[in-house]
Amino acid sequence: METGAITNEIDVAQLVLYAFWVFFAGLIFYLRMEDRREGYPLESEVTGEPIDPGAIYGPSLKVFKLPDGSTLDTMRPDTRPLALKPMEVFSGGASEPTGDPMIDGVGAAAWVERRDVVDRTGEGEPRIVPMRLLPDYSVAEQDIDPRGLPVIACDGKVAATVKDIWLDRGECFIRYLELELPQEKQAAPSPAPAVAEAPTAQAPVGDAPTGEVAPMGESAPMGGDAPAAPAPTAPAPQPAPVVQAPTGALLMPMTMVRLSSRPAQVKTGSIRSDQFADVPRTKSLDQITLLEEEKVMAYFTGGYLYAEPERQEPLI
C-alpha cells in the first residue's frame, strides 16, 4: 500500500475530503438556522398568512439580555394594519399606498415597531434631552445657535421657530431641534352671549289680593278672558367646541436641516410648511422614546419622496 493508505480502497486524503463535505453541509444548515432567527416568521406577500418553516428549519428563540435586566426576542410578528395594496399578485411584487404614506408610515416613510422606552446612557440617565435641562452644555461660539431662528420648509415658507436643542449627551451630538408652530390650535371656549332678563316685579292683576303677585309666566283671568300664553324663552346658547392643542414636543432631526447665517435661518428640504402639524409628537415634553424616534425620523425621511407629488415622478 502507498503512503497514507488505510486500506486498498480508503486513504487519508479521501477521509479528509469526506469530512470536509460533512462539515460544509453542517455549516450551511447552521447558517440557514441562524438567519431564520432574524426577521422571522415568514409571511406570504400575497395572502399575508404566516409560512410554516417546518420542523427541520424551525429556528429556536433568540433572546437578547438588555442592560436594565429585561429581555427581548426577535420573533415578534408585526400585526399593524398596513395602508398598502399590492400592484401585482405574485410574491415580490410592488405595493402602493392607499392613503397618506407619511402619516400611515408605509413605503419610504415606514418605521420599525421598536420598544416604547427611553434610550439611556451607561449611568441610567435619559440619553437625549433638551438643553434647557443641561446647564453645563452650550453651543460653541463659532457655530450658529439655531434657537429662535425661523424654519424654512421645502416650499419656501416659514413653518415654525426653533424652540430648543435636544442633545445626545452620550455622544455630545445634537439629535433634534424642538420646534414651535406659529399657530397652535388652542381655541378657548367663547363667552356665552348676554341674555336680557325679564323683569321680576309685577303689579296685582285682576282679583289677586293686595300685596300678592301672580306667579311668573301666569296671569289672573280678567273679565272671563282666557289666560295669557307664557312668554317664549330663548334657547340656551351652546358653548363653542374646544379644539385640543397637540401635546408633547415637536422635533425635527438635525441631520435633515441646514443652518445659514445670511440670512439667519434653518432650512429643510424634506417636507412642506403645512405638513409640520402632522409630525408625530412625543408623549413627554423632556424625553423621547425609541419608538417615537423611529416615527419622527421616518416622517421626515418619507417627505423626500412623498412631500410633493412631482417627487414620485420620473426625472426624464
FIVEXLUM-746427 format. One record per residue (C-alpha): residue number from 1; residue in three letters; z, x, y. Coordinates in steps of 0.5 Angstrom, whole numbers, m for minus. Example, Ala and Ser with C-alpha at 12.3 -4.5 7.8 and 13.67 -1.06 7.14 Angstrom:
(1; ALA; (16; 25; m9));
(2; SER; (14; 27; m2));
//
This chain:
(1; MET; (0; 0; 0));
(2; GLU; (m1; 2; 7));
(3; THR; (4; 4; 12));
(4; GLY; (7; m3; 15));
(5; ALA; (5; m7; 9));
(6; ILE; (10; m11; 6));
(7; THR; (6; m14; 0));
(8; ASN; (m1; m13; m1));
(9; GLU; (m2; m19; 3));
(10; ILE; (3; m19; 8));
(11; ASP; (5; m13; 13));
(12; VAL; (9; m13; 19));
(13; ALA; (3; m14; 24));
(14; GLN; (2; m21; 21));
(15; LEU; (9; m23; 21));
(16; VAL; (10; m21; 29));
(17; LEU; (3; m25; 30));
(18; TYR; (6; m31; 27));
(19; ALA; (13; m30; 30));
(20; PHE; (9; m30; 37));
(21; TRP; (6; m36; 35));
(22; VAL; (12; m40; 34));
(23; PHE; (16; m37; 40));
(24; PHE; (10; m39; 44));
(25; ALA; (10; m46; 41));
(26; GLY; (17; m47; 42));
(27; LEU; (16; m44; 50));
(28; ILE; (11; m50; 51));
(29; PHE; (16; m55; 48));
(30; TYR; (22; m52; 52));
(31; LEU; (18; m52; 59));
(32; ARG; (15; m59; 57));
(33; MET; (22; m62; 56));
(34; GLU; (25; m59; 63));
(35; ASP; (19; m61; 67));
(36; ARG; (20; m68; 65));
(37; ARG; (28; m68; 67));
(38; GLU; (25; m67; 75));
(39; GLY; (22; m74; 77));
(40; TYR; (22; m78; 71));
(41; PRO; (22; m83; 68));
(42; LEU; (14; m84; 69));
(43; GLU; (12; m91; 72));
(44; SER; (5; m93; 71));
(45; GLU; (1; m93; 77));
(46; VAL; (m3; m99; 76));
(47; THR; (3; m104; 73));
(48; GLY; (9; m101; 76));
(49; GLU; (12; m101; 69));
(50; PRO; (16; m95; 66));
(51; ILE; (13; m91; 61));
(52; ASP; (17; m89; 55));
(53; PRO; (17; m82; 54));
(54; GLY; (18; m82; 46));
(55; ALA; (24; m79; 42));
(56; ILE; (21; m72; 42));
(57; TYR; (19; m71; 49));
(58; GLY; (25; m75; 52));
(59; PRO; (29; m71; 56));
(60; SER; (36; m70; 57));
(61; LEU; (40; m72; 63));
(62; LYS; (40; m66; 69));
(63; VAL; (46; m67; 73));
(64; PHE; (48; m62; 79));
(65; LYS; (55; m61; 81));
(66; LEU; (56; m61; 88));
(67; PRO; (61; m57; 93));
(68; ASP; (65; m63; 94));
(69; GLY; (66; m64; 87));
(70; SER; (62; m70; 86));
(71; THR; (56; m70; 81));
(72; LEU; (48; m72; 82));
(73; ASP; (43; m73; 77));
(74; THR; (35; m74; 78));
(75; MET; (34; m79; 73));
(76; ARG; (34; m85; 78));
(77; PRO; (28; m89; 79));
(78; ASP; (26; m92; 86));
(79; THR; (27; m99; 86));
(80; ARG; (25; m100; 93));
(81; PRO; (19; m105; 94));
(82; LEU; (13; m101; 97));
(83; ALA; (9; m105; 102));
(84; LEU; (2; m102; 99));
(85; LYS; (m3; m105; 95));
(86; PRO; (m8; m101; 90));
(87; MET; (m15; m100; 92));
(88; GLU; (m17; m98; 85));
(89; VAL; (m15; m101; 79));
(90; PHE; (m15; m94; 75));
(91; SER; (m9; m89; 75));
(92; GLY; (m9; m84; 80));
(93; GLY; (m13; m89; 85));
(94; ALA; (m11; m89; 92));
(95; SER; (m7; m95; 96));
(96; GLU; (m7; m97; 103));
(97; PRO; (m1; m100; 107));
(98; THR; (0; m108; 107));
(99; GLY; (4; m107; 114));
(100; ASP; (6; m102; 119));
(101; PRO; (7; m96; 115));
(102; MET; (11; m92; 120));
(103; ILE; (16; m98; 119));
(104; ASP; (15; m99; 112));
(105; GLY; (16; m92; 110));
(106; VAL; (10; m91; 106));
(107; GLY; (4; m86; 106));
(108; ALA; (4; m81; 111));
(109; ALA; (11; m84; 113));
(110; ALA; (14; m84; 106));
(111; TRP; (21; m82; 105));
(112; VAL; (26; m80; 99));
(113; GLU; (32; m84; 98));
(114; ARG; (37; m78; 99));
(115; ARG; (44; m79; 99));
(116; ASP; (47; m83; 105));
(117; VAL; (52; m78; 106));
(118; VAL; (53; m73; 112));
(119; ASP; (51; m66; 110));
(120; ARG; (57; m61; 111));
(121; THR; (58; m54; 112));
(122; GLY; (62; m49; 108));
(123; GLU; (68; m51; 111));
(124; GLY; (67; m58; 110));
(125; GLU; (65; m60; 117));
(126; PRO; (59; m64; 119));
(127; ARG; (53; m59; 120));
(128; ILE; (49; m63; 125));
(129; VAL; (53; m66; 131));
(130; PRO; (51; m67; 138));
(131; MET; (53; m61; 143));
(132; ARG; (58; m65; 147));
(133; LEU; (63; m64; 141));
(134; LEU; (61; m57; 141));
(135; PRO; (64; m54; 148));
(136; ASP; (63; m47; 145));
(137; TYR; (56; m48; 145));
(138; SER; (51; m48; 151));
(139; VAL; (43; m47; 152));
(140; ALA; (41; m40; 153));
(141; GLU; (40; m38; 161));
(142; GLN; (33; m36; 159));
(143; ASP; (31; m42; 156));
(144; ILE; (29; m49; 158));
(145; ASP; (35; m54; 158));
(146; PRO; (32; m61; 156));
(147; ARG; (38; m65; 157));
(148; GLY; (36; m70; 163));
(149; LEU; (28; m69; 162));
(150; PRO; (23; m74; 161));
(151; VAL; (20; m75; 154));
(152; ILE; (12; m76; 155));
(153; ALA; (9; m80; 149));
(154; CYS; (2; m78; 146));
(155; ASP; (m1; m84; 150));
(156; GLY; (2; m80; 157));
(157; LYS; (7; m85; 159));
(158; VAL; (15; m84; 160));
(159; ALA; (18; m86; 153));
(160; ALA; (25; m84; 154));
(161; THR; (30; m79; 157));
(162; VAL; (33; m73; 153));
(163; LYS; (41; m75; 153));
(164; ASP; (44; m69; 149));
(165; ILE; (42; m64; 144));
(166; TRP; (44; m64; 136));
(167; LEU; (46; m57; 134));
(168; ASP; (46; m55; 127));
(169; ARG; (52; m50; 127));
(170; GLY; (51; m48; 120));
(171; GLU; (44; m44; 123));
(172; CYS; (45; m45; 130));
(173; PHE; (39; m48; 131));
(174; ILE; (37; m55; 135));
(175; ARG; (35; m60; 130));
(176; TYR; (34; m66; 134));
(177; LEU; (34; m69; 141));
(178; GLU; (38; m75; 143));
(179; LEU; (34; m80; 147));
(180; GLU; (36; m86; 151));
(181; LEU; (31; m91; 152));
(182; PRO; (29; m94; 160));
(183; GLN; (31; m101; 158));
(184; GLU; (36; m102; 152));
(185; LYS; (36; m109; 150));
(186; GLN; (43; m111; 153));
(187; ALA; (41; m118; 155));
(188; ALA; (48; m121; 157));
(189; PRO; (49; m129; 157));
(190; SER; (47; m132; 163));
(191; PRO; (53; m136; 167));
(192; ALA; (52; m143; 166));
(193; PRO; (50; m147; 172));
(194; ALA; (55; m151; 176));
(195; VAL; (55; m159; 175));
(196; ALA; (57; m163; 180));
(197; GLU; (64; m167; 178));
(198; ALA; (64; m175; 179));
(199; PRO; (70; m177; 184));
(200; THR; (76; m179; 180));
(201; ALA; (80; m183; 186));
(202; GLN; (78; m191; 185));
(203; ALA; (80; m197; 189));
(204; PRO; (82; m203; 186));
(205; VAL; (77; m207; 183));
(206; GLY; (77; m215; 182));
(207; ASP; (83; m218; 179));
(208; ALA; (86; m211; 178));
(209; PRO; (94; m211; 180));
(210; THR; (95; m207; 187));
(211; GLY; (96; m200; 185));
(212; GLU; (93; m200; 179));
(213; VAL; (86; m196; 178));
(214; ALA; (80; m199; 173));
(215; PRO; (79; m194; 167));
(216; MET; (74; m188; 168));
(217; GLY; (67; m191; 167));
(218; GLU; (69; m198; 167));
(219; SER; (69; m203; 172));
(220; ALA; (73; m210; 172));
(221; PRO; (69; m217; 172));
(222; MET; (67; m219; 179));
(223; GLY; (65; m227; 179));
(224; GLY; (63; m227; 172));
(225; ASP; (58; m222; 172));
(226; ALA; (57; m217; 166));
(227; PRO; (61; m211; 166));
(228; ALA; (57; m205; 169));
(229; ALA; (54; m200; 164));
(230; PRO; (57; m193; 164));
(231; ALA; (54; m188; 168));
(232; PRO; (50; m183; 164));
(233; THR; (52; m176; 164));
(234; ALA; (48; m170; 164));
(235; PRO; (48; m166; 157));
(236; ALA; (52; m159; 157));
(237; PRO; (48; m153; 159));
(238; GLN; (46; m149; 153));
(239; PRO; (48; m141; 153));
(240; ALA; (42; m136; 153));
(241; PRO; (41; m133; 147));
(242; VAL; (44; m126; 147));
(243; VAL; (40; m120; 144));
(244; GLN; (44; m115; 141));
(245; ALA; (43; m108; 143));
(246; PRO; (41; m103; 138));
(247; THR; (47; m99; 135));
(248; GLY; (47; m91; 133));
(249; ALA; (44; m85; 136));
(250; LEU; (36; m85; 137));
(251; LEU; (34; m78; 135));
(252; MET; (27; m74; 135));
(253; PRO; (26; m68; 131));
(254; MET; (26; m62; 135));
(255; THR; (20; m59; 131));
(256; MET; (16; m64; 134));
(257; VAL; (16; m63; 141));
(258; ARG; (14; m58; 146));
(259; LEU; (18; m56; 152));
(260; SER; (15; m55; 159));
(261; SER; (18; m52; 166));
(262; ARG; (12; m54; 170));
(263; PRO; (13; m60; 170));
(264; ALA; (20; m60; 167));
(265; GLN; (19; m65; 161));
(266; VAL; (19; m66; 154));
(267; LYS; (12; m68; 150));
(268; THR; (11; m70; 143));
(269; GLY; (4; m72; 140));
(270; SER; (7; m76; 135));
(271; ILE; (8; m83; 137));
(272; ARG; (6; m88; 143));
(273; SER; (12; m90; 148));
(274; ASP; (12; m97; 145));
(275; GLN; (14; m94; 138));
(276; PHE; (20; m91; 140));
(277; ALA; (24; m97; 140));
(278; ASP; (23; m97; 132));
(279; VAL; (25; m90; 131));
(280; PRO; (31; m91; 125));
(281; ARG; (37; m90; 128));
(282; THR; (44; m87; 126));
(283; LYS; (50; m91; 124));
(284; SER; (54; m86; 127));
(285; LEU; (54; m84; 135));
(286; ASP; (56; m77; 133));
(287; GLN; (54; m76; 126));
(288; ILE; (47; m77; 122));
(289; THR; (47; m77; 114));
(290; LEU; (42; m74; 109));
(291; LEU; (38; m81; 108));
(292; GLU; (38; m82; 116));
(293; GLU; (35; m75; 117));
(294; GLU; (29; m77; 112));
(295; LYS; (28; m83; 115));
(296; VAL; (27; m80; 122));
(297; MET; (23; m74; 120));
(298; ALA; (18; m79; 116));
(299; TYR; (17; m84; 122));
(300; PHE; (15; m78; 127));
(301; THR; (11; m75; 122));
(302; GLY; (7; m81; 120));
(303; GLY; (6; m82; 127));
(304; TYR; (1; m76; 127));
(305; LEU; (m3; m81; 122));
(306; TYR; (m1; m88; 124));
(307; ALA; (1; m88; 131));
(308; GLU; (m6; m89; 134));
(309; PRO; (m12; m93; 130));
(310; GLU; (m17; m88; 131));
(311; ARG; (m13; m82; 128));
(312; GLN; (m14; m85; 121));
(313; GLU; (m22; m85; 122));
(314; PRO; (m26; m79; 120));
(315; LEU; (m27; m74; 125));
(316; ILE; (m35; m74; 125));
//
